Amino acid sequence: MLLGVTIAVAPALAVGNDIPGKVEPLPGFYGFSDDIPEVLTTTRLRQPKTRVPGTTTVIEGDLIRQLGINSLVEIFRLVPGMVVGEVGSGTPVTTYHGTVHYEQRRMQVLINGRTAHRATLSDMDWQSMPIALELIERIEVSRGPNSAAYGINAFLGTINFIARDPGDTAGTELRIMSGSRDYQRTFASIGDATKDIDWRLAFEKREFGGFDYQQEQGEFIPFHDGQNLNFLTFDSRLKLKPDFNIELRAGVTDGVNEEDQVKSGSLGAQANPDIDVQDFYLDSRFNIIPSADHFFHVQISFENFKRRQRWPVSVPKEAVLPFVNGICSNPAGSSVNCSNLTTAPESLSANLNADSEDSRLELELQDTLVLSDTTKLVSGLGYRHDTYRSETFFNGRGTSEQYRVFGNLEYSPTNWLTFNGGANWEHTDTTGQGYFSPRLAANLIFNNQHALRFVYSEAVRTPDSFEQNPNYGFVLRNVNAAYASELEGYRLTTGDIAREKFSDTLGVELHEEKIRSHEISYFGQFPLSPALLTLEVRGFKDEMRDMISGVIQFEEWNIDNSVDIDQKGFEVESTLVFPLTTLRASYGYLDQDTRYSGPLSYNGQSLREEEASIKLKLLERLSVRHSGSIAAIQTLPWNVTAASVFYWADEFRNSQFERFDIRLAKQIIQPRYTAELAFVMQHYLNREFELSSDNNIANQNQFFVEAGLRF
């Protein structure tokens, strides 16, 4: 479908682009200004930071590589107010201002404008995200509700990965990094840049052993939580005319995410329920510049996320009777002869699976128009169609659709004042309703290098398909002979399991979460010859209502719109650049107040005393009062670069995270090639576990070496 649309649309879009006297494309449509930092993500309109309606952190790819960051999720320790952790079997998560449980549903994540989170569960799988560290040009993080630009998933903000243009990576590059905890990462790319086409083919292999051990009943045992993933990506730009080009991208991901039998195995797993990952994506984007004042693009993408997860289970003989009592007391189990089950003489064994496959087709039209020296407009339409298939999570196949209209108007009546008004209207069939998310902002600009911003925004997040329409159950296969006649092929549902801890909310209809946000922020640049100081400060106050919280597990399902949050705080980000030295610092302070606002009973059953408290803690556990980073990069003689960075997160679920990293790199520059050798050390200052008592490392010093070659 994608290839057919590309072939059909390209000639039509190219028609009429040879008009005599037409203005050549402006560099600003593809490049960023170095005078006053520019961002694209916040409004979809390229704007200097003095005029953008909100705070946006920009992390350059060179900074990531110079600091020795070795995984995608670790990058966000550099962003004020963002916290990184691991849950479950070492599954990495990151969030802005907390409010996250196992699934990360409240930040929109993009790769070159393509939605990157999984379609049905709306969470972000950072381990299998298909972009290599070497190919990141920059990352823009719009901090604060951004639904006005990107819809309901941009509830707390937007992360946009902008990859290096294939024209900038022509040639061959090889890199390998190896280190502690069986870390191994291999990268290779080859490409070329010609008059008509720029292209790049890249391969990456990520291997990691995870944490060294977990805690189980007071004992420390090995933790099976690593990964072994392979990525193959292709990026290209076809330059059909000076004012018309096509970007084509594709990628395949294959490998294994390890899941621990003790931590993640359901119903008495007898083996590690590892996840086989098989993903792919196709992406095409048509860029058209009719004039120097007009730019628009059409983007069409298709993604498929396939997960295969299977494991054997065994229910001990003494536990079989309580187990089957749940089945027999459930009307769905009426076809089961319970008398045969209760007299069975041995343990029950079977095979289970949690296989799933979901896909997303997304189309977007965006138009950027410079109406005058004082007025700029970006507007567009979007459509998304998700398909999900899972015997376990949905008992079959289902679909969901979203369509949206968005726009942002920038108006500068004088050179010291800019207004931004933006909004998004979106309809989703998970709730059958439409939602309007506005943003209004005024920027007071002083001396073209300093700005004071006043921003008001609203956003919603609707429940995803699994939250709203679950049909959770495991089909029992290869059941042992004593039980096979009754239970072979039986679908064991959540309703069959007797849950004693929490109220059961299966079947309760969820509605949207809502946020109102107020921001006052400052951006400024201070030339301090021979240095340049950049400072950005954000103060915020957010009111979040009807937040969805609770436990989403087979044995426990009790999510509902039951938590209200009021939070305020401030964040600081600063960079001081000398000719050979770069200093960078970030800090975030968060004061968060949560309260239970849900019903006091379900189906005539009163909530238990601890239930409301646990729902609050689930949304608070990644909410950190103090967090930040301090980094320094020094260029030394003989092409040697030294870098160091300190990360911390205080009051992090009754613990602290403190780590100091250093990296020393030596470049060898020759006429026909460039080589680099580097050494990285991570020193954990705090020996306590991180977030979970299962997240333990044996050595507080972690070492890595890397070597790269480019020619």
TIPAMAR-228849 format. One line per 2 residues: number of its first residue (from 1); their letters; for each residue x, y, z of C-alpha. Coordinates in nm, 3 decimals. Last residue first. Example, Ala and Ser with C-alpha at 12.3 -4.5 7.8 and 13.67 -1.06 7.14 Angstrom:
BEGIN
2) SA) 1.367 -0.106 0.714  1.230 -0.450 0.780
This chain:
BEGIN
711) FR) 3.606 0.630 0.596  3.488 0.609 0.958
709) LG) 3.626 0.385 1.229  3.508 0.343 1.586
707) AE) 3.632 0.175 1.902  3.462 0.149 2.237
705) VF) 3.551 0.043 2.588  3.315 0.010 2.884
703) FQ) 3.353 -0.015 3.261  3.098 -0.030 3.543
701) NQ) 3.200 0.058 3.897  2.940 -0.010 4.168
699) NA) 2.997 -0.381 4.122  2.735 -0.646 4.194
697) IN) 2.441 -0.462 4.041  2.089 -0.474 4.182
695) ND) 1.747 -0.388 4.042  1.528 -0.641 4.223
693) SS) 1.469 -0.413 4.523  1.299 -0.175 4.279
691) LE) 1.356 0.199 4.224  1.736 0.166 4.200
689) FE) 1.889 -0.060 4.464  2.110 0.101 4.726
687) RN) 2.483 0.128 4.659  2.467 0.504 4.607
685) LY) 2.772 0.652 4.438  2.732 0.443 4.123
683) HQ) 3.046 0.495 3.913  3.011 0.462 3.536
681) MV) 3.340 0.440 3.345  3.391 0.494 2.973
679) FA) 3.704 0.445 2.759  3.731 0.561 2.400
677) LE) 3.917 0.491 2.076  3.833 0.684 1.761
675) AT) 3.934 0.647 1.398  3.902 0.885 1.104
673) YR) 3.980 0.778 0.750  4.131 0.882 0.416
671) PQ) 4.325 1.196 0.504  4.398 1.079 0.860
669) II) 4.246 1.182 1.192  4.308 0.962 1.494
667) QK) 4.066 1.057 1.770  4.122 0.977 2.136
665) AL) 3.834 0.955 2.378  3.811 0.968 2.757
663) RI) 3.467 0.926 2.914  3.360 0.978 3.275
661) DF) 3.032 0.895 3.443  2.916 0.974 3.800
659) RE) 2.594 0.818 3.928  2.349 0.903 4.203
657) FQ) 1.998 0.759 4.233  1.836 0.794 4.572
655) SN) 1.591 0.585 4.771  1.254 0.621 4.940
653) RF) 1.067 0.609 4.605  1.322 0.843 4.444
651) ED) 1.362 1.107 4.716  1.656 1.247 4.518
649) AW) 1.744 1.180 4.155  2.106 1.237 4.056
647) YF) 2.326 1.241 3.750  2.691 1.351 3.732
645) VS) 2.864 1.392 3.396  3.223 1.378 3.276
643) AA) 3.391 1.433 2.941  3.751 1.426 2.822
641) TV) 3.840 1.471 2.455  4.181 1.391 2.305
639) NW) 4.278 1.517 1.960  4.646 1.555 2.057
637) PL) 4.574 1.844 2.294  4.259 1.847 2.508
635) TQ) 3.894 1.930 2.433  3.697 1.943 2.756
633) IA) 3.335 1.837 2.811  3.162 1.901 3.145
631) AI) 2.825 1.775 3.266  2.601 1.840 3.568
629) SG) 2.267 1.658 3.595  1.934 1.694 3.769
627) SH) 1.669 1.567 4.007  1.486 1.685 4.318
625) RV) 1.126 1.597 4.416  1.103 1.280 4.209
623) SL) 0.776 1.138 4.077  0.848 0.791 3.939
621) RE) 0.658 0.616 4.219  0.382 0.872 4.240
619) LL) 0.124 0.725 4.001  0.141 0.380 4.162
617) KL) 0.153 0.540 4.507  -0.188 0.701 4.460
615) KI) -0.347 0.373 4.352  -0.188 0.204 4.653
613) SA) -0.345 0.454 4.892  -0.691 0.407 4.742
611) EE) -0.666 0.030 4.791  -0.529 0.031 5.145
609) ER) -0.862 0.076 5.322  -1.045 -0.174 5.107
607) LS) -1.299 -0.034 4.871  -1.658 -0.125 4.950
605) QG) -1.828 -0.400 4.749  -2.172 -0.320 4.608
603) NY) -2.057 -0.371 4.251  -1.771 -0.125 4.307
601) SL) -1.733 0.095 4.617  -1.581 0.421 4.735
599) PG) -1.584 0.576 4.388  -1.282 0.767 4.261
597) SY) -1.122 1.093 4.372  -0.811 0.974 4.558
595) RT) -0.560 1.248 4.620  -0.218 1.341 4.487
593) DQ) -0.001 1.643 4.570  0.325 1.695 4.380
591) DL) 0.604 1.944 4.447  0.863 1.896 4.176
589) YG) 1.209 2.054 4.147  1.419 2.002 3.835
587) YS) 1.783 2.079 3.767  2.003 2.084 3.457
585) AR) 2.367 2.175 3.403  2.603 2.196 3.104
583) LT) 2.964 2.304 3.072  3.143 2.301 2.736
581) TL) 3.515 2.367 2.698  3.749 2.423 2.403
579) PF) 3.618 2.751 2.256  3.404 2.820 2.564
577) VL) 3.037 2.718 2.596  2.828 2.763 2.911
575) TS) 2.498 2.574 2.904  2.202 2.607 3.140
573) EV) 1.877 2.428 3.215  1.660 2.511 3.515
571) EF) 1.328 2.365 3.624  1.051 2.487 3.853
569) GK) 0.772 2.338 4.055  0.401 2.279 4.076
567) QD) 0.171 1.983 4.105  -0.194 1.911 4.164
565) ID) -0.301 1.554 4.098  -0.643 1.387 4.097
563) VS) -0.673 1.007 4.103  -0.965 0.770 4.038
561) ND) -1.032 0.724 3.669  -1.023 0.342 3.692
559) IN) -0.784 0.048 3.696  -0.861 -0.260 3.904
557) WE) -0.744 -0.573 3.723  -0.552 -0.816 3.942
555) EF) -0.452 -1.176 3.862  -0.397 -1.108 3.492
553) QI) -0.229 -0.778 3.566  -0.314 -0.413 3.513
551) VG) -0.303 -0.260 3.861  -0.446 0.083 3.937
549) SI) -0.445 0.434 3.801  -0.625 0.638 3.537
547) MD) -0.608 1.011 3.610  -0.947 1.179 3.647
545) RM) -0.796 1.527 3.687  -0.455 1.682 3.644
543) ED) -0.392 2.042 3.750  -0.046 2.168 3.657
541) KF) 0.158 2.463 3.779  0.485 2.545 3.610
539) GR) 0.802 2.751 3.638  1.060 2.705 3.363
537) VE) 1.410 2.852 3.348  1.637 2.855 3.043
535) LT) 1.993 2.989 3.042  2.253 3.002 2.764
533) LL) 2.599 3.139 2.842  2.838 3.206 2.554
531) AP) 3.213 3.228 2.606  3.506 3.432 2.468
529) SL) 3.353 3.677 2.532  3.061 3.651 2.769
527) PF) 2.767 3.665 2.528  2.458 3.605 2.744
525) QG) 2.167 3.414 2.592  1.825 3.404 2.746
523) FY) 1.511 3.196 2.785  1.255 3.252 3.059
521) SI) 0.947 3.056 3.155  0.604 3.107 3.305
519) EH) 0.385 2.803 3.256  0.026 2.713 3.342
517) SR) -0.112 2.367 3.271  -0.459 2.221 3.269
515) IK) -0.474 1.844 3.244  -0.749 1.593 3.171
513) EE) -0.770 1.213 3.167  -1.037 1.075 2.935
511) HL) -1.305 0.822 3.020  -1.305 0.462 3.138
509) EV) -1.594 0.218 3.115  -1.594 -0.041 3.392
507) GL) -1.598 -0.388 3.235  -1.324 -0.526 3.458
505) TD) -1.310 -0.308 3.769  -1.255 -0.580 4.032
503) SF) -1.192 -0.441 4.378  -0.851 -0.519 4.522
501) KE) -0.674 -0.778 4.737  -0.884 -1.092 4.709
499) RA) -0.887 -1.183 4.345  -1.028 -1.527 4.271
497) ID) -0.913 -1.614 3.920  -1.175 -1.728 3.669
495) GT) -1.279 -1.370 3.585  -0.927 -1.298 3.460
493) TL) -0.986 -1.561 3.198  -0.867 -1.921 3.154
491) RY) -0.945 -2.019 2.798  -0.994 -2.398 2.785
489) GE) -0.810 -2.563 2.495  -0.735 -2.876 2.698
487) LE) -0.912 -2.825 3.031  -1.168 -3.102 3.067
485) SA) -1.022 -3.402 2.885  -0.667 -3.278 2.942
483) YA) -0.679 -3.279 3.322  -0.511 -3.606 3.421
481) AN) -0.342 -3.628 3.080  -0.127 -3.318 3.111
479) VN) -0.247 -3.002 2.934  -0.070 -2.941 2.604
477) RL) -0.258 -2.613 2.569  -0.442 -2.389 2.816
475) VF) -0.567 -2.071 2.650  -0.477 -1.768 2.862
473) GY) -0.723 -1.483 2.916  -0.767 -1.105 2.916
471) NP) -1.050 -0.956 2.717  -0.961 -0.591 2.749
469) NQ) -1.163 -0.309 2.592  -1.080 0.022 2.761
467) EF) -0.733 -0.030 2.904  -0.627 -0.255 2.618
465) SD) -0.764 -0.021 2.350  -0.600 0.291 2.490
463) PT) -0.766 0.516 2.745  -0.796 0.880 2.634
461) RV) -0.540 1.142 2.720  -0.648 1.504 2.735
459) AE) -0.473 1.837 2.705  -0.502 2.200 2.807
457) SY) -0.249 2.479 2.771  -0.163 2.821 2.911
455) VF) 0.177 2.977 2.841  0.347 3.301 2.947
453) RL) 0.699 3.331 2.808  0.976 3.578 2.893
451) AH) 1.236 3.618 2.622  1.602 3.714 2.595
449) QN) 1.830 3.725 2.294  1.636 3.954 2.059
447) NF) 1.706 4.251 2.289  1.408 4.163 2.503
445) IL) 1.125 3.948 2.374  0.795 3.917 2.562
443) NA) 0.635 3.592 2.453  0.258 3.536 2.480
441) AL) 0.106 3.189 2.472  -0.224 3.012 2.414
439) RP) -0.269 2.635 2.383  -0.587 2.442 2.304
437) SF) -0.685 2.071 2.318  -1.030 1.981 2.181
435) YG) -1.159 1.627 2.213  -1.396 1.416 2.004
433) QG) -1.595 1.119 2.132  -1.650 0.749 2.063
431) TT) -1.442 0.649 2.369  -1.199 0.408 2.202
429) DT) -1.335 0.550 1.873  -1.104 0.848 1.877
427) HE) -1.176 1.201 1.754  -0.920 1.477 1.765
425) WN) -0.928 1.854 1.762  -0.589 2.018 1.807
423) AG) -0.518 2.377 1.897  -0.262 2.654 1.870
421) GN) -0.239 3.025 1.941  0.102 3.186 1.962
419) FT) 0.157 3.556 2.032  0.491 3.731 1.989
417) LW) 0.606 4.062 2.138  0.932 4.256 2.123
415) NT) 0.968 4.289 1.744  0.614 4.417 1.717
413) PS) 0.282 4.267 1.604  0.440 3.918 1.613
411) YE) 0.182 3.653 1.526  0.240 3.278 1.530
409) LN) -0.063 3.069 1.440  -0.072 2.698 1.525
407) GF) -0.286 2.426 1.371  -0.435 2.083 1.415
405) VR) -0.710 1.860 1.277  -0.738 1.502 1.394
403) YQ) -0.842 1.148 1.312  -0.821 0.844 1.533
401) ES) -0.926 0.487 1.462  -0.934 0.161 1.656
399) TG) -0.933 -0.200 1.544  -0.991 -0.546 1.688
397) RG) -0.880 -0.908 1.661  -0.921 -1.210 1.882
395) NF) -0.945 -1.293 2.249  -0.830 -0.939 2.332
393) FT) -0.523 -0.973 2.557  -0.447 -1.343 2.526
391) ES) -0.570 -1.435 2.178  -0.406 -1.124 2.045
389) RY) -0.449 -0.921 1.728  -0.455 -0.543 1.721
387) TD) -0.520 -0.305 1.433  -0.461 0.069 1.461
385) HR) -0.576 0.327 1.205  -0.438 0.680 1.235
383) YG) -0.544 0.995 1.047  -0.397 1.344 1.051
381) LG) -0.479 1.684 0.910  -0.274 2.002 0.898
379) SV) -0.190 2.355 0.995  0.116 2.576 1.039
377) LK) 0.077 2.952 1.016  0.327 3.235 1.031
375) TT) 0.258 3.606 1.078  0.482 3.910 1.133
373) DS) 0.701 3.914 0.824  0.400 3.801 0.626
371) LV) 0.185 3.494 0.557  0.469 3.246 0.603
369) LT) 0.284 2.922 0.538  0.353 2.572 0.670
367) DQ) 0.120 2.291 0.560  0.104 1.946 0.718
365) LE) -0.069 1.640 0.578  -0.051 1.324 0.786
363) LE) -0.124 0.956 0.732  -0.077 0.674 0.982
361) LR) -0.126 0.300 0.946  -0.052 0.118 1.272
359) SD) -0.004 -0.246 1.350  -0.052 -0.482 1.640
357) ES) 0.061 -0.835 1.706  0.035 -1.023 2.032
355) DA) 0.146 -1.351 2.184  0.093 -1.401 2.557
353) NL) 0.123 -1.778 2.552  0.053 -2.065 2.790
351) NA) 0.157 -2.431 2.806  0.008 -2.675 3.055
349) SL) 0.074 -2.863 3.379  -0.165 -2.956 3.661
347) SE) -0.019 -3.147 3.952  -0.147 -3.492 4.039
345) PA) -0.441 -3.704 4.166  -0.739 -3.538 3.996
343) TT) -1.047 -3.559 4.217  -1.137 -3.191 4.203
341) LN) -1.102 -3.178 3.826  -1.332 -3.468 3.741
339) SC) -1.604 -3.329 3.967  -1.567 -2.995 3.793
337) NV) -1.702 -3.119 3.463  -1.627 -2.807 3.257
335) SS) -1.903 -2.676 3.031  -2.015 -2.433 3.300
333) GA) -1.677 -2.261 3.302  -1.803 -1.932 3.167
331) PN) -2.048 -1.922 3.456  -1.749 -1.885 3.694
329) SC) -1.762 -2.084 4.016  -1.609 -2.386 3.843
327) IG) -1.313 -2.193 3.710  -1.236 -2.027 4.043
325) NV) -1.269 -2.361 4.219  -1.019 -2.495 3.967
323) FP) -0.730 -2.304 4.122  -0.831 -2.360 4.483
321) LV) -0.837 -2.737 4.407  -0.515 -2.741 4.207
319) AE) -0.304 -2.580 4.479  -0.221 -2.900 4.671
317) KP) -0.130 -3.078 4.348  0.112 -2.806 4.243
315) VS) 0.013 -2.587 3.942  0.273 -2.610 3.667
313) VP) 0.327 -2.366 3.385  0.506 -2.380 3.049
311) WR) 0.609 -2.062 2.861  0.533 -1.861 2.548
309) QR) 0.590 -1.501 2.431  0.580 -1.397 2.064
307) RK) 0.563 -1.021 2.006  0.491 -0.854 1.671
305) FN) 0.485 -0.477 1.621  0.395 -0.360 1.270
303) EF) 0.438 -0.006 1.145  0.302 0.176 0.840
301) SI) 0.382 0.534 0.746  0.251 0.806 0.516
299) QV) 0.377 1.165 0.541  0.261 1.450 0.317
297) HF) 0.464 1.770 0.341  0.417 2.141 0.303
295) FH) 0.629 2.452 0.260  0.538 2.806 0.160
293) DA) 0.717 3.138 0.197  1.024 3.068 -0.017
291) SP) 0.795 2.919 -0.278  0.627 2.594 -0.384
289) II) 0.837 2.396 -0.135  0.725 2.031 -0.137
287) NF) 0.843 1.752 0.092  0.691 1.406 0.036
285) RS) 0.741 1.167 0.327  0.753 0.790 0.318
283) DL) 0.777 0.545 0.608  0.781 0.167 0.625
281) YF) 0.815 -0.014 0.959  0.911 -0.358 1.090
279) DQ) 0.895 -0.549 1.415  0.972 -0.907 1.519
277) VD) 1.050 -0.940 1.890  1.062 -1.278 2.065
275) ID) 0.971 -1.226 2.429  1.122 -1.450 2.696
273) PN) 0.886 -1.624 2.940  1.166 -1.784 3.145
271) AQ) 1.068 -2.138 3.228  0.843 -2.321 3.476
269) AG) 0.593 -2.038 3.512  0.369 -2.068 3.818
267) LS) 0.058 -1.885 3.698  0.233 -1.591 3.533
265) GS) 0.608 -1.551 3.482  0.734 -1.194 3.506
263) KV) 0.951 -1.172 3.819  1.021 -1.536 3.895
261) QD) 1.059 -1.657 3.535  1.251 -1.347 3.426
259) EE) 1.177 -1.193 3.089  1.451 -1.159 2.826
257) NV) 1.388 -0.938 2.525  1.481 -1.140 2.219
255) GD) 1.566 -1.054 1.859  1.448 -0.898 1.534
253) TV) 1.389 -0.540 1.424  1.334 -0.436 1.061
251) GA) 1.347 -0.086 0.914  1.229 0.131 0.630
249) RL) 1.266 0.495 0.528  1.187 0.692 0.213
247) EI) 1.219 1.071 0.202  1.089 1.233 -0.116
245) NF) 1.204 1.561 -0.262  1.053 1.868 -0.428
243) DP) 1.182 2.225 -0.448  1.513 2.164 -0.621
241) KL) 1.357 1.875 -0.814  1.358 1.493 -0.779
239) KL) 1.595 1.486 -0.485  1.524 1.135 -0.353
237) RS) 1.617 1.118 0.017  1.706 0.786 0.174
235) DF) 1.707 0.595 0.500  1.734 0.216 0.544
233) TL) 1.736 0.037 0.877  1.844 -0.306 1.004
231) FN) 1.820 -0.367 1.376  1.920 -0.673 1.581
229) LN) 1.825 -0.739 1.944  1.970 -0.943 2.229
227) QG) 1.828 -0.837 2.564  1.879 -0.891 2.935
225) DH) 1.644 -0.957 3.225  1.719 -1.299 3.375
223) FP) 1.806 -1.197 3.732  2.023 -1.429 3.941
221) IF) 1.913 -1.482 4.303  1.942 -1.271 4.616
219) EG) 1.742 -1.404 4.910  1.492 -1.219 5.130
217) QE) 1.189 -1.386 4.975  1.313 -1.307 4.624
215) QQ) 1.561 -1.027 4.560  1.708 -0.982 4.215
213) YD) 2.059 -1.023 4.074  2.310 -0.892 3.823
211) FG) 2.091 -0.642 3.642  2.069 -0.654 3.265
209) GF) 2.285 -0.880 3.047  2.295 -0.651 2.746
207) ER) 2.321 -0.706 2.372  2.234 -0.452 2.104
205) KE) 2.315 -0.516 1.737  2.293 -0.231 1.485
203) FA) 2.289 -0.229 1.106  2.266 0.074 0.881
201) LR) 2.191 0.139 0.512  2.215 0.503 0.408
199) WD) 2.096 0.695 0.102  2.120 1.034 -0.070
197) ID) 1.972 1.053 -0.417  1.978 1.267 -0.731
195) KT) 2.302 1.465 -0.717  2.478 1.200 -0.516
193) AD) 2.528 1.118 -0.149  2.636 0.769 -0.046
191) GI) 2.582 0.521 0.230  2.724 0.251 0.454
189) SA) 2.652 0.188 0.819  2.780 -0.040 1.094
187) FT) 2.703 -0.055 1.466  2.784 -0.314 1.730
185) RQ) 2.678 -0.297 2.093  2.787 -0.535 2.365
183) YD) 2.705 -0.514 2.735  2.768 -0.842 2.915
181) RS) 2.716 -0.682 3.258  3.021 -0.461 3.213
179) GS) 3.165 -0.358 2.880  3.179 -0.362 2.502
177) MI) 3.134 -0.098 2.235  3.181 -0.147 1.860
175) RL) 3.174 0.108 1.581  3.197 0.097 1.200
173) ET) 3.120 0.382 0.961  3.126 0.381 0.582
171) GA) 3.073 0.670 0.342  2.797 0.928 0.323
169) TD) 2.664 1.026 0.666  2.557 1.387 0.604
167) GP) 2.353 1.307 0.291  2.168 1.041 0.489
165) DR) 2.029 1.321 0.710  2.098 1.254 1.074
163) AI) 1.790 1.143 1.263  1.553 1.373 1.450
161) FN) 1.413 1.198 1.758  1.108 1.387 1.886
159) IT) 0.993 1.355 2.246  0.661 1.524 2.324
157) GL) 0.502 1.638 2.648  0.277 1.554 2.941
155) FA) -0.041 1.463 2.752  0.120 1.423 2.410
153) NI) -0.074 1.098 2.354  -0.401 1.284 2.292
151) GY) -0.301 1.498 2.000  0.026 1.612 1.849
149) AA) 0.030 1.993 1.828  -0.230 2.114 2.077
147) SN) -0.169 1.789 2.266  0.162 1.933 2.381
145) PG) 0.125 1.938 2.758  0.458 2.036 2.915
143) RS) 0.820 1.985 2.827  0.876 1.963 2.452
141) VE) 1.177 1.734 2.423  1.378 1.776 2.105
139) IR) 1.640 1.514 2.023  1.922 1.591 1.782
137) EI) 2.115 1.444 1.490  2.079 1.086 1.615
135) LE) 2.238 0.832 1.381  2.525 0.718 1.603
133) LA) 2.287 0.646 1.891  2.101 0.399 1.669
131) IP) 1.730 0.430 1.595  1.485 0.140 1.590
129) MS) 1.330 0.141 1.941  1.347 -0.220 2.062
127) QW) 1.477 -0.154 2.414  1.281 0.169 2.450
125) DM) 0.946 -0.008 2.418  0.713 0.289 2.458
123) DS) 0.353 0.234 2.565  0.029 0.295 2.378
121) LT) -0.087 -0.062 2.447  -0.248 -0.090 2.104
119) AR) -0.017 0.103 1.873  0.324 0.065 2.026
117) HA) 0.504 0.397 2.057  0.703 0.536 1.763
115) TR) 0.478 0.790 1.590  0.661 0.912 1.281
113) GN) 0.776 1.277 1.280  1.141 1.190 1.224
111) IL) 1.116 0.940 1.508  0.836 1.042 1.744
109) VQ) 0.741 0.976 2.106  0.422 1.126 2.250
107) MR) 0.425 1.123 2.628  0.144 0.998 2.855
105) RQ) 0.126 0.624 2.799  0.439 0.474 2.946
103) EY) 0.325 0.129 3.062  0.443 -0.009 3.393
101) HV) 0.305 0.280 3.600  0.352 0.644 3.515
99) TG) 0.250 0.972 3.672  0.612 1.092 3.712
97) HY) 0.691 1.452 3.628  0.820 1.369 3.279
95) TT) 0.858 0.997 3.230  1.109 0.729 3.146
93) VP) 1.084 0.353 3.150  1.337 0.074 3.100
91) TG) 1.220 -0.288 3.135  1.459 -0.469 3.369
89) SG) 1.227 -0.766 3.419  0.948 -0.560 3.574
87) VE) 1.045 -0.195 3.611  1.354 0.005 3.525
85) GV) 1.404 0.377 3.585  1.458 0.714 3.418
83) VM) 1.323 1.046 3.545  1.251 1.365 3.354
81) GP) 1.210 1.700 3.534  1.507 1.867 3.368
79) VL) 1.631 1.663 3.069  1.983 1.515 3.090
77) RF) 1.859 1.191 3.252  1.663 1.162 2.928
75) IE) 1.960 1.023 2.737  1.960 0.708 2.950
73) VL) 1.652 0.583 2.760  1.843 0.550 2.434
71) SN) 2.129 0.342 2.568  2.509 0.383 2.586
69) IG) 2.563 0.743 2.691  2.937 0.806 2.657
67) LQ) 2.917 1.179 2.728  3.069 1.268 2.390
65) RI) 2.816 1.051 2.204  2.510 1.212 2.358
63) LD) 2.659 1.561 2.320  2.729 1.498 1.950
61) GE) 2.366 1.392 1.898  2.245 1.729 2.024
59) IV) 1.997 1.741 2.309  1.742 2.021 2.272
57) TT) 1.507 2.088 2.563  1.186 2.271 2.479
55) TG) 1.009 2.518 2.707  0.690 2.669 2.578
53) PV) 0.533 2.888 2.314  0.837 2.928 2.081
51) RT) 0.930 3.290 2.009  1.259 3.336 2.197
49) KP) 1.349 2.975 2.134  1.369 3.044 1.763
47) QR) 1.086 2.885 1.567  1.041 2.607 1.312
45) LR) 0.669 2.532 1.315  0.550 2.188 1.428
43) TT) 0.434 2.375 1.744  0.668 2.232 2.008
41) TL) 0.868 2.003 1.780  1.058 2.238 1.553
39) VE) 1.316 2.411 1.767  1.562 2.691 1.702
37) PI) 1.859 2.809 1.907  1.938 3.179 1.845
35) DD) 2.249 3.214 1.631  2.305 2.850 1.534
33) SF) 1.998 2.829 1.312  1.860 2.486 1.227
31) GY) 1.862 2.323 0.885  1.589 2.171 0.666
29) FG) 1.326 2.442 0.610  1.571 2.708 0.722
27) PL) 1.793 2.641 0.422  1.527 2.814 0.208
25) PE) 1.431 2.636 -0.111  1.508 2.828 -0.430
23) VK) 1.260 3.100 -0.532  1.064 3.037 -0.852
21) GP) 1.154 3.262 -1.140  1.025 3.022 -1.402
19) ID) 0.766 2.767 -1.280  0.919 2.419 -1.284
17) NG) 0.722 2.286 -0.985  0.393 2.257 -1.170
15) VA) 0.353 1.881 -1.135  0.581 1.725 -0.875
13) LA) 0.298 1.649 -0.634  0.111 1.451 -0.897
11) PA) 0.421 1.256 -1.000  0.494 1.155 -0.636
9) VA) 0.139 1.059 -0.538  0.085 0.741 -0.738
7) IT) 0.428 0.585 -0.692  0.431 0.669 -0.320
5) VG) 0.075 0.549 -0.270  0.164 0.217 -0.431
3) LL) 0.475 0.178 -0.220  0.278 0.240 0.099
1) M) 0.000 0.000 0.000
